[in-house]
Amino acid sequence: MSTWNSRGLRGSTLEDMINRTNEKYREAGLALIQKVPTPITPIKMDKEHRQITLAYFEQKSTVDYIGAVQGYPVCFDAKECASDTFSLQNIHDHQVEFMRDFEKQGGIAFFLIYYSHKDILYYLPLEMLMFFWDRARDGGRKSFRYEELNPAYILPKKHGILVPYLDILKVDLGDRI
């Protein structure tokens, strides 16, 4: 049986929190966001053919979530971080490329980062990620520190909403004008 610290369960709590939040937003008519399934091809099944025991990824995944918020197309990826330093190795070139293309089409792309050791959720706009991404590409740090982030993008604690990212999405939209 997998344990809490196993690689297979990393991020599942954050994903569950986001899924519950998205359901609340849908029920309230505020947003329609769906989890993007990762396409796999099963190789081996158990004897009853109920569970996949071995599979491979058909293609690289782009983002975790995609949908619309009050007429704005949005896509985002969720990441967890257990220290003050977030390694850019946790983000892949194809994800950045997809998000750039998404924003070129008028959408809004961002990351939700859960700093588990601080119990803080952070909204990282693509533009802010690109600053760190380009810095690494130009020979600088291959990570960014929590202290480098804009505190205005920390998600507030909100009763009834586990991951209140719409509050900060509104701030992001205001900053884009």
C-alpha positions as MATLAB code, in Angstrom:
seq = 'MSTWNSRGLRGSTLEDMINRTNEKYREAGLALIQKVPTPITPIKMDKEHRQITLAYFEQKSTVDYIGAVQGYPVCFDAKECASDTFSLQNIHDHQVEFMRDFEKQGGIAFFLIYYSHKDILYYLPLEMLMFFWDRARDGGRKSFRYEELNPAYILPKKHGILVPYLDILKVDLGDRI';
ca = [
       0.000    0.000    0.000;
       1.218    3.517   -0.808;
       2.114    5.809    2.039;
       1.439    9.534    2.313;
       5.026   10.380    1.372;
       5.102    8.121   -1.671;
       5.775    9.709   -5.023;
       2.465    8.351   -6.322;
       0.410   10.414   -3.885;
       2.281   13.701   -4.226;
      -0.102   16.458   -5.168;
      -3.237   14.378   -4.722;
      -4.406   16.413   -1.719;
      -3.908   19.691   -3.584;
      -5.683   18.238   -6.618;
      -8.608   17.139   -4.448;
      -8.816   20.615   -2.882;
      -8.830   22.235   -6.333;
     -11.449   19.796   -7.626;
     -13.737   20.603   -4.681;
     -13.188   24.322   -5.211;
     -13.981   23.997   -8.916;
     -17.225   22.188   -8.076;
     -18.235   25.021   -5.713;
     -17.406   27.609   -8.380;
     -19.474   25.662  -10.938;
     -22.435   25.342   -8.559;
     -22.307   29.101   -7.907;
     -22.158   29.841  -11.650;
     -18.772   31.540  -11.289;
     -16.575   29.232  -13.372;
     -16.490   25.993  -15.322;
     -13.082   24.373  -14.886;
     -12.254   20.756  -15.697;
      -9.358   18.511  -14.767;
      -7.460   17.499  -17.904;
      -6.890   13.730  -17.864;
      -3.436   12.477  -18.763;
      -3.808   10.130  -21.750;
      -2.344    6.677  -21.041;
      -2.172    3.352  -22.843;
      -2.618    0.327  -20.559;
      -0.002   -2.401  -20.948;
      -0.893   -4.762  -18.119;
      -4.139   -5.325  -16.212;
      -4.885   -7.314  -13.069;
      -6.536  -10.757  -13.390;
     -10.066   -9.335  -13.131;
      -9.257   -6.605  -15.696;
     -10.448   -3.967  -13.238;
      -7.173   -2.172  -12.562;
      -4.339   -1.064  -14.782;
      -1.073   -2.272  -13.252;
       1.277   -0.980  -15.960;
       0.802    1.764  -18.542;
       2.690    4.391  -20.499;
       1.866    7.998  -21.275;
       0.618    8.451  -24.845;
       1.784   12.059  -25.020;
       3.115   14.815  -22.821;
       0.501   16.410  -20.625;
      -0.002   20.155  -21.009;
      -1.812   21.596  -17.979;
      -3.836   20.164  -15.112;
      -6.958   22.324  -15.539;
      -8.714   24.225  -18.310;
     -12.011   26.071  -18.593;
     -13.694   29.452  -18.405;
     -14.262   32.058  -15.705;
     -16.919   34.670  -16.446;
     -16.098   34.606  -20.166;
     -12.308   34.396  -19.740;
     -10.599   31.203  -20.942;
      -8.210   29.954  -18.254;
      -5.715   27.150  -17.885;
      -3.508   26.332  -14.948;
      -1.240   23.747  -13.442;
      -0.956   22.833   -9.770;
       2.368   22.211   -8.048;
       3.464   21.485   -4.489;
       6.643   22.740   -2.880;
       8.010   21.594    0.486;
      10.652   24.336    0.867;
      11.169   28.039    0.179;
      12.871   27.210   -3.128;
      10.814   26.094   -6.133;
      12.851   24.256   -8.753;
      11.967   25.114  -12.344;
      12.604   21.448  -13.174;
       9.050   20.908  -11.878;
       7.766   22.744  -14.962;
       8.334   21.386  -18.456;
       9.089   23.184  -21.725;
       5.934   21.837  -23.380;
       3.793   23.211  -20.525;
       5.298   26.677  -20.886;
       4.867   26.532  -24.663;
       1.200   25.538  -24.312;
       0.539   28.288  -21.778;
       2.236   30.915  -23.950;
       0.129   29.848  -26.935;
      -2.984   29.862  -24.723;
      -2.344   33.464  -23.683;
      -1.668   34.472  -27.317;
      -5.238   33.322  -27.997;
      -6.589   35.659  -25.289;
      -6.578   33.188  -22.398;
      -5.118   33.476  -18.913;
      -2.520   30.943  -17.797;
      -1.141   30.519  -14.302;
       0.220   28.093  -11.737;
      -1.157   27.367   -8.296;
       1.719   26.503   -5.986;
       1.094   25.036   -2.567;
       3.952   25.757   -0.179;
       3.127   22.849    2.123;
       5.650   23.724    4.847;
       4.047   27.181    5.188;
       0.460   26.096    4.409;
       0.325   28.873    1.804;
      -1.252   28.757   -1.640;
       0.244   31.027   -4.260;
      -1.068   32.182   -7.650;
       1.843   32.506  -10.093;
       0.852   34.279  -13.339;
       2.574   33.024  -16.484;
       4.245   36.408  -16.919;
       5.905   36.092  -13.507;
       6.993   32.535  -14.278;
       8.521   33.756  -17.553;
      10.781   36.150  -15.625;
      12.233   33.194  -13.687;
      12.193   30.923  -16.766;
      14.141   33.421  -18.893;
      16.572   34.102  -16.042;
      17.360   30.363  -15.856;
      17.679   30.094  -19.633;
      20.149   32.995  -19.593;
      22.385   31.179  -17.110;
      20.843   32.373  -13.845;
      19.202   30.429  -11.034;
      17.261   27.304  -12.033;
      14.776   28.018   -9.255;
      13.044   30.875   -7.511;
      12.727   31.644   -3.837;
       9.494   32.334   -2.008;
      10.863   35.759   -1.012;
      11.032   36.754   -4.706;
       7.264   36.409   -5.129;
       4.713   39.211   -5.034;
       2.794   38.886   -1.723;
      -0.333   40.280   -3.424;
      -0.724   36.898   -5.148;
      -0.976   34.796   -1.967;
      -4.411   33.189   -1.870;
      -6.456   34.390    1.094;
      -7.941   31.976    3.616;
     -11.638   31.845    2.858;
     -14.356   29.951    4.676;
     -16.016   27.370    2.427;
     -13.534   27.680   -0.473;
     -10.409   25.530   -0.148;
      -8.391   27.152   -2.979;
      -9.907   30.625   -3.587;
      -7.986   31.365   -6.767;
     -10.763   33.486   -8.335;
      -9.969   36.261   -5.837;
      -6.388   36.495   -7.126;
      -7.398   35.922  -10.757;
      -9.361   39.159  -10.391;
      -6.204   40.901   -9.105;
      -4.248   39.446  -12.047;
      -6.839   40.729  -14.533;
      -6.648   44.192  -12.969;
      -2.867   44.170  -13.231;
      -3.074   43.288  -16.958;
      -5.107   46.386  -17.850;
];
